[in-house]
Amino acid sequence: MAVIPAERDIDRVLADGGAPLFARPAFTKVLTSVFGFRFRYLVSRSTAGDVRGAMPCFDLSSVLFGRRLATAPFNFYGGFAAADAEAAADLLAQARDA
């Protein structure tokens, strides 16, 4: 899995990609601190190390649904943002592996 870059880089990619506010770092910090969700970003980087895509992932566990990763813990769309198809494919591959 890619190393998490500075939050400003993630926020820029998500904002430029049209990701909803729920996916942005400020909101994910609120959910983590209020509800105690375990959280991480999956990040796709270019060969030069620039952030090309980001996907928020909450690690959720429940008796009903088991353990899973979700881009948003409460039924609204979380999604991800990617600068190109290659970055999107990388993010989806990382999600499958996680």
Disulfide bonds with the S-S distance in Angstrom:
none
